[in-house]
């Protein structure tokens, strides 16, 4: 995946944002991107209701597939330049926005990723290239 990202951005990537479930995607992709350019900013995303990676307490949230409530074995704090907390409400709102404005039917972990990616884009400013992964669909949310 990292090689595909590198190729598609022609090596012009400033940041990679990924929610943490097992931490495998953030570590694997992040380490490979940094192999090309160690200045790529890596942002881990976790539910604000259960911010254990950033030192908070475990709690209930509804962002599926992320925020296990404990520090997962693959997590390495040194990989991330920052940890971005995104609430279930913010992730859900982004899912609605993606559907309405972009025609992308995504789930809450994607909503969390995009929310955090937009925050990083604000931090890095115009011209920055930020990549995130749309890691789930909205199919299981139809009844909600």
N, CA, C and O atoms as CSV, one atom per row, in Angstrom:
chain,resi,resn,atom,element,x,y,z
A,1,UNK,N,N,0.824,-1.192,0.000
A,1,UNK,CA,C,0.000,0.000,0.000
A,1,UNK,C,C,0.868,1.255,0.000
A,1,UNK,O,O,0.558,2.216,-0.705
A,2,UNK,N,N,1.943,1.262,0.775
A,2,UNK,CA,C,2.803,2.449,0.839
A,2,UNK,C,C,3.425,2.751,-0.515
A,2,UNK,O,O,3.540,3.914,-0.904
A,3,UNK,N,N,3.824,1.712,-1.230
A,3,UNK,CA,C,4.442,1.936,-2.542
A,3,UNK,C,C,3.426,2.507,-3.523
A,3,UNK,O,O,3.761,3.342,-4.363
A,4,UNK,N,N,2.187,2.051,-3.408
A,4,UNK,CA,C,1.114,2.603,-4.262
A,4,UNK,C,C,0.862,4.071,-3.928
A,4,UNK,O,O,0.704,4.896,-4.828
A,5,UNK,N,N,0.824,4.395,-2.640
A,5,UNK,CA,C,0.640,5.789,-2.211
A,5,UNK,C,C,1.797,6.645,-2.725
A,5,UNK,O,O,1.586,7.739,-3.248
A,6,UNK,N,N,3.006,6.140,-2.573
A,6,UNK,CA,C,4.180,6.888,-3.016
A,6,UNK,C,C,4.105,7.143,-4.521
A,6,UNK,O,O,4.373,8.252,-4.983
A,7,UNK,N,N,3.742,6.117,-5.276
A,7,UNK,CA,C,3.659,6.253,-6.731
A,7,UNK,C,C,2.539,7.212,-7.132
A,7,UNK,O,O,2.741,8.072,-7.990
A,8,UNK,N,N,1.368,7.075,-6.524
A,8,UNK,CA,C,0.225,7.909,-6.903
A,8,UNK,C,C,0.430,9.377,-6.546
A,8,UNK,O,O,-0.150,10.254,-7.186
A,9,UNK,N,N,1.236,9.651,-5.544
A,9,UNK,CA,C,1.508,11.041,-5.182
A,9,UNK,C,C,2.808,11.538,-5.804
A,9,UNK,O,O,3.230,12.668,-5.561
A,10,UNK,N,N,3.434,10.692,-6.603
A,10,UNK,CA,C,4.737,11.009,-7.201
A,10,UNK,C,C,5.740,11.455,-6.128
A,10,UNK,O,O,6.576,12.330,-6.355
A,11,UNK,N,N,5.626,10.827,-4.960
A,11,UNK,CA,C,6.538,11.142,-3.872
A,11,UNK,C,C,6.270,12.468,-3.187
A,11,UNK,O,O,7.052,12.902,-2.341
A,12,UNK,N,N,5.180,13.108,-3.543
A,12,UNK,CA,C,4.852,14.415,-2.965
A,12,UNK,C,C,3.798,14.242,-1.880
A,12,UNK,O,O,2.666,14.704,-2.024
A,13,UNK,N,N,4.169,13.586,-0.812
A,13,UNK,CA,C,3.244,13.365,0.300
A,13,UNK,C,C,3.820,14.021,1.550
A,13,UNK,O,O,4.988,13.837,1.895
A,14,UNK,N,N,2.969,14.787,2.212
A,14,UNK,CA,C,3.391,15.490,3.420
A,14,UNK,C,C,2.887,14.829,4.686
A,14,UNK,O,O,3.504,14.968,5.743
A,15,UNK,N,N,1.761,14.103,4.598
A,15,UNK,CA,C,1.195,13.493,5.795
A,15,UNK,C,C,0.389,12.261,5.482
A,15,UNK,O,O,-0.242,12.163,4.430
A,16,UNK,N,N,0.413,11.318,6.407
A,16,UNK,CA,C,-0.405,10.109,6.320
A,16,UNK,C,C,-1.167,9.981,7.632
A,16,UNK,O,O,-0.589,10.069,8.715
A,17,UNK,N,N,-2.479,9.772,7.515
A,17,UNK,CA,C,-3.379,9.727,8.667
A,17,UNK,C,C,-4.084,8.376,8.682
A,17,UNK,O,O,-4.642,7.952,7.670
A,18,UNK,N,N,-4.059,7.691,9.842
A,18,UNK,CA,C,-4.703,6.385,9.927
A,18,UNK,C,C,-5.217,6.126,11.336
A,18,UNK,O,O,-4.502,6.322,12.319
A,19,UNK,N,N,-6.466,5.684,11.418
A,19,UNK,CA,C,-7.025,5.293,12.715
A,19,UNK,C,C,-6.344,4.010,13.181
A,19,UNK,O,O,-5.908,3.192,12.371
A,20,UNK,N,N,-6.262,3.852,14.494
A,20,UNK,CA,C,-5.544,2.733,15.082
A,20,UNK,C,C,-6.520,1.688,15.590
A,20,UNK,O,O,-7.269,1.909,16.541
A,21,UNK,N,N,-6.485,0.532,14.918
A,21,UNK,CA,C,-7.179,-0.655,15.390
A,21,UNK,C,C,-6.114,-1.570,15.974
A,21,UNK,O,O,-5.897,-1.605,17.185
A,22,UNK,N,N,-5.451,-2.311,15.087
A,22,UNK,CA,C,-4.312,-3.133,15.507
A,22,UNK,C,C,-3.010,-2.344,15.460
A,22,UNK,O,O,-2.012,-2.770,16.041
A,23,UNK,N,N,-3.003,-1.216,14.786
A,23,UNK,CA,C,-1.838,-0.355,14.537
A,23,UNK,C,C,-0.994,-0.842,13.368
A,23,UNK,O,O,0.017,-0.220,13.046
A,24,UNK,N,N,-1.382,-1.936,12.728
A,24,UNK,CA,C,-0.587,-2.493,11.632
A,24,UNK,C,C,-0.529,-1.561,10.425
A,24,UNK,O,O,0.535,-1.395,9.829
A,25,UNK,N,N,-1.648,-0.955,10.059
A,25,UNK,CA,C,-1.650,-0.079,8.882
A,25,UNK,C,C,-0.798,1.160,9.102
A,25,UNK,O,O,0.000,1.528,8.240
A,26,UNK,N,N,-0.962,1.802,10.246
A,26,UNK,CA,C,-0.170,3.000,10.524
A,26,UNK,C,C,1.319,2.665,10.540
A,26,UNK,O,O,2.126,3.379,9.945
A,27,UNK,N,N,1.679,1.588,11.216
A,27,UNK,CA,C,3.100,1.224,11.291
A,27,UNK,C,C,3.655,0.800,9.946
A,27,UNK,O,O,4.694,1.297,9.513
A,28,UNK,N,N,2.970,-0.110,9.288
A,28,UNK,CA,C,3.488,-0.636,8.027
A,28,UNK,C,C,3.594,0.425,6.953
A,28,UNK,O,O,4.646,0.598,6.337
A,29,UNK,N,N,2.507,1.130,6.732
A,29,UNK,CA,C,2.495,2.167,5.698
A,29,UNK,C,C,3.394,3.323,6.115
A,29,UNK,O,O,4.175,3.833,5.311
A,30,UNK,N,N,3.283,3.730,7.365
A,30,UNK,CA,C,4.073,4.853,7.849
A,30,UNK,C,C,5.563,4.605,7.765
A,30,UNK,O,O,6.310,5.468,7.305
A,31,UNK,N,N,6.004,3.440,8.203
A,31,UNK,CA,C,7.431,3.130,8.160
A,31,UNK,C,C,7.936,3.075,6.713
A,31,UNK,O,O,9.043,3.531,6.426
A,32,UNK,N,N,7.137,2.523,5.814
A,32,UNK,CA,C,7.551,2.456,4.403
A,32,UNK,C,C,7.604,3.845,3.778
A,32,UNK,O,O,8.532,4.147,3.028
A,33,UNK,N,N,6.618,4.697,4.079
A,33,UNK,CA,C,6.653,6.063,3.551
A,33,UNK,C,C,7.864,6.813,4.092
A,33,UNK,O,O,8.528,7.552,3.365
A,34,UNK,N,N,8.138,6.616,5.361
A,34,UNK,CA,C,9.315,7.278,5.950
A,34,UNK,C,C,10.619,6.725,5.381
A,34,UNK,O,O,11.652,7.394,5.432
A,35,UNK,N,N,10.576,5.516,4.845
A,35,UNK,CA,C,11.748,4.980,4.163
A,35,UNK,C,C,12.083,5.786,2.915
A,35,UNK,O,O,13.242,5.863,2.507
A,36,UNK,N,N,11.072,6.377,2.320
A,36,UNK,CA,C,11.258,7.255,1.159
A,36,UNK,C,C,11.584,8.681,1.586
A,36,UNK,O,O,12.431,9.348,0.991
A,37,UNK,N,N,10.887,9.135,2.640
A,37,UNK,CA,C,11.055,10.520,3.094
A,37,UNK,C,C,10.751,10.566,4.590
A,37,UNK,O,O,9.596,10.446,4.998
A,38,UNK,N,N,11.781,10.738,5.395
A,38,UNK,CA,C,11.556,10.694,6.844
A,38,UNK,C,C,10.838,11.928,7.384
A,38,UNK,O,O,10.604,12.026,8.589
A,39,UNK,N,N,10.488,12.867,6.514
A,39,UNK,CA,C,9.748,14.055,6.935
A,39,UNK,C,C,8.227,13.884,6.809
A,39,UNK,O,O,7.478,14.781,7.198
A,40,UNK,N,N,7.758,12.745,6.269
A,40,UNK,CA,C,6.318,12.512,6.170
A,40,UNK,C,C,5.739,12.511,7.579
A,40,UNK,O,O,6.206,11.787,8.458
A,41,UNK,N,N,4.730,13.323,7.776
A,41,UNK,CA,C,4.086,13.452,9.092
A,41,UNK,C,C,3.060,12.329,9.243
A,41,UNK,O,O,2.188,12.166,8.389
A,42,UNK,N,N,3.162,11.561,10.318
A,42,UNK,CA,C,2.248,10.445,10.574
A,42,UNK,C,C,1.336,10.792,11.743
A,42,UNK,O,O,1.787,11.191,12.817
A,43,UNK,N,N,0.042,10.626,11.498
A,43,UNK,CA,C,-0.960,10.954,12.510
A,43,UNK,C,C,-1.790,9.715,12.819
A,43,UNK,O,O,-2.404,9.127,11.929
A,44,UNK,N,N,-1.801,9.329,14.077
A,44,UNK,CA,C,-2.641,8.240,14.560
A,44,UNK,C,C,-3.981,8.834,14.987
A,44,UNK,O,O,-4.029,9.918,15.567
A,45,UNK,N,N,-5.058,8.126,14.701
A,45,UNK,CA,C,-6.396,8.593,15.062
A,45,UNK,C,C,-6.989,7.619,16.078
A,45,UNK,O,O,-6.924,6.402,15.908
A,46,UNK,N,N,-7.570,8.185,17.137
A,46,UNK,CA,C,-8.248,7.363,18.132
A,46,UNK,C,C,-9.544,8.052,18.555
A,46,UNK,O,O,-9.669,9.270,18.428
A,47,UNK,N,N,-10.505,7.281,19.054
A,47,UNK,CA,C,-11.757,7.875,19.514
A,47,UNK,C,C,-11.515,8.787,20.719
A,47,UNK,O,O,-10.815,8.406,21.657
A,48,UNK,N,N,-12.083,9.970,20.692
A,48,UNK,CA,C,-11.901,10.875,21.833
A,48,UNK,C,C,-12.584,10.341,23.086
A,48,UNK,O,O,-12.237,10.740,24.198
A,49,UNK,N,N,-13.546,9.448,22.917
A,49,UNK,CA,C,-14.221,8.856,24.078
A,49,UNK,C,C,-13.374,7.767,24.748
A,49,UNK,O,O,-13.680,7.342,25.862
A,50,UNK,N,N,-12.302,7.312,24.067
A,50,UNK,CA,C,-11.443,6.253,24.601
A,50,UNK,C,C,-10.001,6.518,24.178
A,50,UNK,O,O,-9.432,5.756,23.396
A,51,UNK,N,N,-9.407,7.601,24.695
A,51,UNK,CA,C,-8.101,8.055,24.209
A,51,UNK,C,C,-6.901,7.402,24.914
A,51,UNK,O,O,-6.035,8.102,25.440
A,52,UNK,N,N,-6.851,6.088,24.924
A,52,UNK,CA,C,-5.801,5.403,25.672
A,52,UNK,C,C,-4.402,5.610,25.075
A,52,UNK,O,O,-3.420,5.619,25.816
A,53,UNK,N,N,-4.296,5.775,23.762
A,53,UNK,CA,C,-2.976,5.967,23.151
A,53,UNK,C,C,-2.350,7.291,23.572
A,53,UNK,O,O,-1.130,7.415,23.678
A,54,UNK,N,N,-3.208,8.275,23.808
A,54,UNK,CA,C,-2.705,9.588,24.215
A,54,UNK,C,C,-2.775,9.788,25.728
A,54,UNK,O,O,-2.708,10.917,26.215
A,55,UNK,N,N,-2.910,8.690,26.466
A,55,UNK,CA,C,-2.816,8.748,27.917
A,55,UNK,C,C,-4.120,8.881,28.669
A,55,UNK,O,O,-4.110,9.033,29.890
A,56,UNK,N,N,-5.251,8.827,27.966
A,56,UNK,CA,C,-6.551,8.964,28.627
A,56,UNK,C,C,-7.113,7.629,29.072
A,56,UNK,O,O,-6.463,6.586,28.991
A,57,UNK,N,N,-8.338,7.702,29.542
A,57,UNK,CA,C,-9.036,6.521,30.046
A,57,UNK,C,C,-9.845,5.842,28.941
A,57,UNK,O,O,-10.309,6.490,28.003
A,58,UNK,N,N,-10.001,4.549,29.071
A,58,UNK,CA,C,-10.841,3.798,28.149
A,58,UNK,C,C,-12.295,4.195,28.329
A,58,UNK,O,O,-12.718,4.565,29.424
A,59,UNK,N,N,-13.053,4.118,27.252
A,59,UNK,CA,C,-14.463,4.472,27.317
A,59,UNK,C,C,-15.213,3.932,26.116
A,59,UNK,O,O,-14.612,3.459,25.152
A,60,UNK,N,N,-16.522,4.008,26.186
A,60,UNK,CA,C,-17.369,3.508,25.103
A,60,UNK,C,C,-17.407,4.498,23.947
A,60,UNK,O,O,-17.451,5.711,24.151
A,61,UNK,N,N,-17.391,3.971,22.750
A,61,UNK,CA,C,-17.497,4.780,21.530
A,61,UNK,C,C,-18.129,3.917,20.449
A,61,UNK,O,O,-18.308,2.713,20.637
A,62,UNK,N,N,-18.464,4.523,19.324
A,62,UNK,CA,C,-19.095,3.776,18.241
A,62,UNK,C,C,-18.366,3.967,16.916
A,62,UNK,O,O,-18.986,4.058,15.857
A,63,UNK,N,N,-17.038,4.028,16.996
A,63,UNK,CA,C,-16.226,4.058,15.788
A,63,UNK,C,C,-15.693,2.638,15.611
A,63,UNK,O,O,-14.721,2.238,16.252
A,64,UNK,N,N,-16.344,1.893,14.734
A,64,UNK,CA,C,-16.049,0.469,14.585
A,64,UNK,C,C,-14.628,0.208,14.103
A,64,UNK,O,O,-14.116,0.905,13.227
A,65,UNK,N,N,-14.006,-0.804,14.687
A,65,UNK,CA,C,-12.706,-1.284,14.240
A,65,UNK,C,C,-11.505,-0.569,14.819
A,65,UNK,O,O,-10.370,-0.945,14.527
A,66,UNK,N,N,-11.721,0.443,15.626
A,66,UNK,CA,C,-10.611,1.205,16.198
A,66,UNK,C,C,-10.857,1.408,17.687
A,66,UNK,O,O,-11.940,1.113,18.193
A,67,UNK,N,N,-9.847,1.911,18.380
A,67,UNK,CA,C,-10.029,2.245,19.794
A,67,UNK,C,C,-10.377,1.043,20.638
A,67,UNK,O,O,-11.464,0.973,21.210
A,68,UNK,N,N,-9.445,0.081,20.722
A,68,UNK,CA,C,-9.685,-1.173,21.434
A,68,UNK,C,C,-9.906,-0.994,22.934
A,68,UNK,O,O,-10.416,-1.900,23.594
A,69,UNK,N,N,-9.530,0.159,23.476
A,69,UNK,CA,C,-9.691,0.378,24.912
A,69,UNK,C,C,-8.450,0.011,25.692
A,69,UNK,O,O,-8.433,0.112,26.919
A,70,UNK,N,N,-7.409,-0.415,24.994
A,70,UNK,CA,C,-6.120,-0.709,25.604
A,70,UNK,C,C,-5.053,-0.434,24.549
A,70,UNK,O,O,-5.363,-0.308,23.364
A,71,UNK,N,N,-3.816,-0.341,24.975
A,71,UNK,CA,C,-2.723,-0.119,24.031
A,71,UNK,C,C,-2.431,-1.454,23.341
A,71,UNK,O,O,-1.977,-2.405,23.976
A,72,UNK,N,N,-2.696,-1.509,22.048
A,72,UNK,CA,C,-2.557,-2.756,21.290
A,72,UNK,C,C,-1.079,-3.122,21.131
A,72,UNK,O,O,-0.227,-2.234,21.104
A,73,UNK,N,N,-0.763,-4.420,21.027
A,73,UNK,CA,C,0.636,-4.863,20.993
A,73,UNK,C,C,1.483,-4.262,19.857
A,73,UNK,O,O,2.682,-4.057,20.045
A,74,UNK,N,N,0.907,-3.981,18.712
A,74,UNK,CA,C,1.685,-3.434,17.599
A,74,UNK,C,C,1.944,-1.926,17.706
A,74,UNK,O,O,2.733,-1.381,16.934
A,75,UNK,N,N,1.298,-1.263,18.639
A,75,UNK,CA,C,1.456,0.184,18.771
A,75,UNK,C,C,2.877,0.540,19.207
A,75,UNK,O,O,3.435,-0.056,20.129
A,76,UNK,N,N,3.438,1.519,18.522
A,76,UNK,CA,C,4.726,2.102,18.889
A,76,UNK,C,C,4.555,3.606,18.861
A,76,UNK,O,O,4.422,4.196,17.789
A,77,UNK,N,N,4.557,4.228,20.019
A,77,UNK,CA,C,4.283,5.663,20.126
A,77,UNK,C,C,5.237,6.494,19.272
A,77,UNK,O,O,4.858,7.557,18.781
A,78,UNK,N,N,6.450,6.030,19.092
A,78,UNK,CA,C,7.447,6.804,18.356
A,78,UNK,C,C,7.121,6.947,16.870
A,78,UNK,O,O,7.669,7.827,16.205
A,79,UNK,N,N,6.248,6.106,16.345
A,79,UNK,CA,C,5.927,6.181,14.908
A,79,UNK,C,C,5.095,7.418,14.585
A,79,UNK,O,O,5.237,7.988,13.503
A,80,UNK,N,N,4.239,7.836,15.494
A,80,UNK,CA,C,3.305,8.935,15.203
A,80,UNK,C,C,3.888,10.279,15.629
A,80,UNK,O,O,4.430,10.419,16.726
A,81,UNK,N,N,3.767,11.257,14.744
A,81,UNK,CA,C,4.124,12.626,15.115
A,81,UNK,C,C,3.078,13.214,16.053
A,81,UNK,O,O,3.386,14.054,16.898
A,82,UNK,N,N,1.842,12.762,15.893
A,82,UNK,CA,C,0.770,13.231,16.768
A,82,UNK,C,C,-0.350,12.209,16.773
A,82,UNK,O,O,-0.477,11.380,15.873
A,83,UNK,N,N,-1.158,12.299,17.822
A,83,UNK,CA,C,-2.354,11.474,17.951
A,83,UNK,C,C,-3.534,12.427,17.921
A,83,UNK,O,O,-3.611,13.374,18.703
A,84,UNK,N,N,-4.441,12.162,17.013
A,84,UNK,CA,C,-5.612,13.026,16.857
A,84,UNK,C,C,-6.829,12.301,17.428
A,84,UNK,O,O,-7.135,11.173,17.043
A,85,UNK,N,N,-7.509,12.964,18.345
A,85,UNK,CA,C,-8.735,12.417,18.932
A,85,UNK,C,C,-9.937,12.884,18.106
A,85,UNK,O,O,-10.094,14.074,17.833
A,86,UNK,N,N,-10.777,11.931,17.717
A,86,UNK,CA,C,-11.986,12.239,16.953
A,86,UNK,C,C,-13.154,11.560,17.664
A,86,UNK,O,O,-13.092,10.369,17.971
A,87,UNK,N,N,-14.207,12.311,17.921
A,87,UNK,CA,C,-15.372,11.743,18.612
A,87,UNK,C,C,-16.249,10.953,17.644
A,87,UNK,O,O,-16.189,11.136,16.428
A,88,UNK,N,N,-17.055,10.080,18.211
A,88,UNK,CA,C,-18.026,9.331,17.412
A,88,UNK,C,C,-18.933,10.299,16.668
A,88,UNK,O,O,-19.254,10.079,15.499
A,89,UNK,N,N,-19.346,11.362,17.335
A,89,UNK,CA,C,-20.225,12.351,16.706
A,89,UNK,C,C,-19.542,12.998,15.496
A,89,UNK,O,O,-20.167,13.164,14.449
A,90,UNK,N,N,-18.275,13.361,15.633
A,90,UNK,CA,C,-17.540,13.969,14.524
A,90,UNK,C,C,-17.360,12.976,13.374
A,90,UNK,O,O,-17.521,13.336,12.208
A,91,UNK,N,N,-17.026,11.729,13.707
A,91,UNK,CA,C,-16.842,10.702,12.680
A,91,UNK,C,C,-18.147,10.442,11.937
A,91,UNK,O,O,-18.154,10.317,10.713
A,92,UNK,N,N,-19.237,10.362,12.670
A,92,UNK,CA,C,-20.552,10.132,12.045
A,92,UNK,C,C,-20.957,11.303,11.167
A,92,UNK,O,O,-21.481,11.109,10.070
A,93,UNK,N,N,-20.719,12.510,11.641
A,93,UNK,CA,C,-21.042,13.697,10.840
A,93,UNK,C,C,-20.243,13.702,9.540
A,93,UNK,O,O,-20.765,14.079,8.491
A,94,UNK,N,N,-18.974,13.284,9.607
A,94,UNK,CA,C,-18.161,13.233,8.398
A,94,UNK,C,C,-18.686,12.174,7.433
A,94,UNK,O,O,-18.621,12.361,6.218
A,95,UNK,N,N,-19.200,11.074,7.953
A,95,UNK,CA,C,-19.800,10.055,7.082
A,95,UNK,C,C,-20.955,10.652,6.293
A,95,UNK,O,O,-21.078,10.420,5.090
A,96,UNK,N,N,-21.795,11.417,6.967
A,96,UNK,CA,C,-22.910,12.079,6.286
A,96,UNK,C,C,-22.418,13.070,5.250
A,96,UNK,O,O,-22.954,13.134,4.143
A,97,UNK,N,N,-21.416,13.831,5.596
A,97,UNK,CA,C,-20.855,14.814,4.658
A,97,UNK,C,C,-20.257,14.133,3.430
A,97,UNK,O,O,-20.473,14.579,2.303
A,98,UNK,N,N,-19.501,13.050,3.648
A,98,UNK,CA,C,-18.917,12.326,2.521
A,98,UNK,C,C,-19.995,11.794,1.587
A,98,UNK,O,O,-19.839,11.830,0.366
A,99,UNK,N,N,-21.086,11.301,2.159
A,99,UNK,CA,C,-22.181,10.779,1.334
A,99,UNK,C,C,-22.863,11.901,0.554
A,99,UNK,O,O,-23.089,11.775,-0.650
A,100,UNK,N,N,-23.187,12.989,1.233
A,100,UNK,CA,C,-23.896,14.103,0.597
A,100,UNK,C,C,-23.060,14.843,-0.439
A,100,UNK,O,O,-23.516,15.105,-1.552
A,101,UNK,N,N,-21.830,15.176,-0.057
A,101,UNK,CA,C,-21.018,16.062,-0.886
A,101,UNK,C,C,-20.108,15.349,-1.878
A,101,UNK,O,O,-19.771,15.907,-2.922
A,102,UNK,N,N,-19.709,14.123,-1.561
A,102,UNK,CA,C,-18.733,13.427,-2.408
A,102,UNK,C,C,-19.271,12.140,-3.024
A,102,UNK,O,O,-18.633,11.555,-3.899
A,103,UNK,N,N,-20.447,11.696,-2.568
A,103,UNK,CA,C,-20.990,10.441,-3.082
A,103,UNK,C,C,-20.217,9.227,-2.583
A,103,UNK,O,O,-20.204,8.186,-3.241
A,104,UNK,N,N,-19.578,9.353,-1.431
A,104,UNK,CA,C,-18.799,8.261,-0.846
A,104,UNK,C,C,-19.560,7.722,0.356
A,104,UNK,O,O,-19.814,8.447,1.318
A,105,UNK,N,N,-19.917,6.459,0.294
A,105,UNK,CA,C,-20.703,5.816,1.335
A,105,UNK,C,C,-19.747,5.070,2.270
A,105,UNK,O,O,-19.384,3.924,2.005
A,106,UNK,N,N,-19.346,5.715,3.347
A,106,UNK,CA,C,-18.302,5.193,4.220
A,106,UNK,C,C,-18.794,5.024,5.648
A,106,UNK,O,O,-19.820,5.577,6.045
A,107,UNK,N,N,-18.035,4.247,6.408
A,107,UNK,CA,C,-18.345,4.018,7.811
A,107,UNK,C,C,-17.610,4.979,8.733
A,107,UNK,O,O,-16.905,5.880,8.279
A,108,UNK,N,N,-17.784,4.775,10.024
A,108,UNK,CA,C,-17.273,5.733,11.000
A,108,UNK,C,C,-15.752,5.766,11.111
A,108,UNK,O,O,-15.189,6.818,11.414
A,109,UNK,N,N,-15.071,4.645,10.873
A,109,UNK,CA,C,-13.608,4.724,10.943
A,109,UNK,C,C,-13.068,5.557,9.782
A,109,UNK,O,O,-12.075,6.267,9.939
A,110,UNK,N,N,-13.708,5.475,8.633
A,110,UNK,CA,C,-13.346,6.362,7.520
A,110,UNK,C,C,-13.673,7.806,7.881
A,110,UNK,O,O,-12.883,8.708,7.606
A,111,UNK,N,N,-14.824,8.029,8.491
A,111,UNK,CA,C,-15.190,9.381,8.924
A,111,UNK,C,C,-14.161,9.957,9.882
A,111,UNK,O,O,-13.829,11.140,9.800
A,112,UNK,N,N,-13.653,9.128,10.791
A,112,UNK,CA,C,-12.619,9.576,11.727
A,112,UNK,C,C,-11.329,9.900,10.983
A,112,UNK,O,O,-10.688,10.914,11.262
A,113,UNK,N,N,-10.943,9.042,10.034
A,113,UNK,CA,C,-9.725,9.287,9.249
A,113,UNK,C,C,-9.805,10.599,8.486
A,113,UNK,O,O,-8.864,11.392,8.502
A,114,UNK,N,N,-10.920,10.825,7.822
A,114,UNK,CA,C,-11.060,12.037,7.005
A,114,UNK,C,C,-11.103,13.284,7.894
A,114,UNK,O,O,-10.523,14.314,7.547
A,115,UNK,N,N,-11.779,13.195,9.026
A,115,UNK,CA,C,-11.810,14.320,9.966
A,115,UNK,C,C,-10.393,14.696,10.388
A,115,UNK,O,O,-10.020,15.869,10.356
A,116,UNK,N,N,-9.613,13.706,10.781
A,116,UNK,CA,C,-8.237,13.962,11.211
A,116,UNK,C,C,-7.363,14.434,10.049
A,116,UNK,O,O,-6.484,15.274,10.243
A,117,UNK,N,N,-7.593,13.906,8.849
A,117,UNK,CA,C,-6.816,14.336,7.677
A,117,UNK,C,C,-7.084,15.800,7.358
A,117,UNK,O,O,-6.163,16.531,6.991
A,118,UNK,N,N,-8.325,16.233,7.492
A,118,UNK,CA,C,-8.651,17.644,7.254
A,118,UNK,C,C,-8.007,18.539,8.313
A,118,UNK,O,O,-7.577,19.652,8.010
A,119,UNK,N,N,-7.942,18.061,9.534
A,119,UNK,CA,C,-7.254,18.830,10.589
A,119,UNK,C,C,-5.770,18.974,10.265
A,119,UNK,O,O,-5.197,20.052,10.422
A,120,UNK,N,N,-5.153,17.882,9.812
A,120,UNK,CA,C,-3.740,17.954,9.456
A,120,UNK,C,C,-3.531,18.887,8.268
A,120,UNK,O,O,-2.555,19.636,8.230
A,121,UNK,N,N,-4.436,18.845,7.307
A,121,UNK,CA,C,-4.339,19.750,6.159
A,121,UNK,C,C,-4.395,21.202,6.614
A,121,UNK,O,O,-3.667,22.043,6.085
A,122,UNK,N,N,-5.248,21.507,7.585
A,122,UNK,CA,C,-5.299,22.861,8.142
A,122,UNK,C,C,-3.965,23.237,8.790
A,122,UNK,O,O,-3.499,24.368,8.650
A,123,UNK,N,N,-3.360,22.292,9.494
A,123,UNK,CA,C,-2.086,22.558,10.163
A,123,UNK,C,C,-0.957,22.791,9.167
A,123,UNK,O,O,-0.144,23.698,9.346
A,124,UNK,N,N,-0.906,21.971,8.112
A,124,UNK,CA,C,0.203,22.039,7.165
A,124,UNK,C,C,0.006,23.107,6.093
A,124,UNK,O,O,0.972,23.554,5.475
A,125,UNK,N,N,-1.234,23.512,5.872
A,125,UNK,CA,C,-1.499,24.620,4.969
A,125,UNK,C,C,-1.692,24.241,3.514
A,125,UNK,O,O,-1.573,23.076,3.137
A,126,UNK,N,N,-1.992,25.252,2.700
A,126,UNK,CA,C,-2.260,25.036,1.274
A,126,UNK,C,C,-1.067,24.370,0.578
A,126,UNK,O,O,0.094,24.662,0.865
A,127,UNK,N,N,-1.393,23.488,-0.326
A,127,UNK,CA,C,-0.361,22.814,-1.099
A,127,UNK,C,C,0.134,21.520,-0.485
A,127,UNK,O,O,0.839,20.760,-1.150
A,128,UNK,N,N,-0.215,21.246,0.771
A,128,UNK,CA,C,0.215,20.000,1.418
A,128,UNK,C,C,-0.616,18.842,0.868
A,128,UNK,O,O,-1.806,18.991,0.591
A,129,UNK,N,N,0.020,17.710,0.719
A,129,UNK,CA,C,-0.673,16.500,0.276
A,129,UNK,C,C,-0.804,15.564,1.468
A,129,UNK,O,O,0.187,15.100,2.030
A,130,UNK,N,N,-2.049,15.301,1.837
A,130,UNK,CA,C,-2.370,14.437,2.971
A,130,UNK,C,C,-3.076,13.209,2.428
A,130,UNK,O,O,-3.976,13.328,1.596
A,131,UNK,N,N,-2.683,12.035,2.886
A,131,UNK,CA,C,-3.295,10.782,2.456
A,131,UNK,C,C,-3.899,10.088,3.667
A,131,UNK,O,O,-3.301,10.044,4.742
A,132,UNK,N,N,-5.101,9.544,3.468
A,132,UNK,CA,C,-5.698,8.668,4.459
A,132,UNK,C,C,-6.371,7.527,3.718
A,132,UNK,O,O,-6.439,7.532,2.489
A,133,UNK,N,N,-6.864,6.561,4.456
A,133,UNK,CA,C,-7.485,5.390,3.855
A,133,UNK,C,C,-8.963,5.370,4.201
A,133,UNK,O,O,-9.356,5.577,5.349
A,134,UNK,N,N,-9.762,5.120,3.195
A,134,UNK,CA,C,-11.191,4.912,3.420
A,134,UNK,C,C,-11.364,3.413,3.628
A,134,UNK,O,O,-11.456,2.634,2.678
A,135,UNK,N,N,-11.405,3.039,4.897
A,135,UNK,CA,C,-11.224,1.637,5.284
A,135,UNK,C,C,-12.515,0.851,5.524
A,135,UNK,O,O,-12.447,-0.334,5.852
A,136,UNK,N,N,-13.658,1.458,5.375
A,136,UNK,CA,C,-14.889,0.724,5.567
A,136,UNK,C,C,-16.018,1.363,4.753
A,136,UNK,O,O,-15.909,2.499,4.293
A,137,UNK,N,N,-17.095,0.609,4.590
A,137,UNK,CA,C,-18.246,1.147,3.871
A,137,UNK,C,C,-19.342,1.455,4.863
A,137,UNK,O,O,-19.257,1.085,6.034
A,138,UNK,N,N,-20.361,2.127,4.397
A,138,UNK,CA,C,-21.485,2.489,5.248
A,138,UNK,C,C,-22.585,1.430,5.276
A,138,UNK,O,O,-23.640,1.663,5.865
A,139,UNK,N,N,-22.365,0.285,4.660
A,139,UNK,CA,C,-23.419,-0.724,4.544
A,139,UNK,C,C,-24.008,-1.145,5.890
A,139,UNK,O,O,-25.226,-1.277,6.009
A,140,UNK,N,N,-23.171,-1.356,6.900
A,140,UNK,CA,C,-23.693,-1.828,8.183
A,140,UNK,C,C,-24.383,-0.719,8.984
A,140,UNK,O,O,-24.952,-0.980,10.044
A,141,UNK,N,N,-24.332,0.508,8.481
A,141,UNK,CA,C,-24.924,1.643,9.190
A,141,UNK,C,C,-26.299,2.027,8.637
A,141,UNK,O,O,-26.911,2.980,9.119
A,142,UNK,N,N,-26.785,1.304,7.643
A,142,UNK,CA,C,-28.060,1.666,7.010
A,142,UNK,C,C,-29.213,1.705,7.999
A,142,UNK,O,O,-30.111,2.538,7.874
A,143,UNK,N,N,-29.196,0.820,8.971
A,143,UNK,CA,C,-30.308,0.789,9.936
A,143,UNK,C,C,-30.179,1.864,10.999
A,143,UNK,O,O,-31.109,2.067,11.779
A,144,UNK,N,N,-29.050,2.555,11.049
A,144,UNK,CA,C,-28.836,3.584,12.067
A,144,UNK,C,C,-29.265,4.900,11.497
A,144,UNK,O,O,-29.178,5.924,12.175
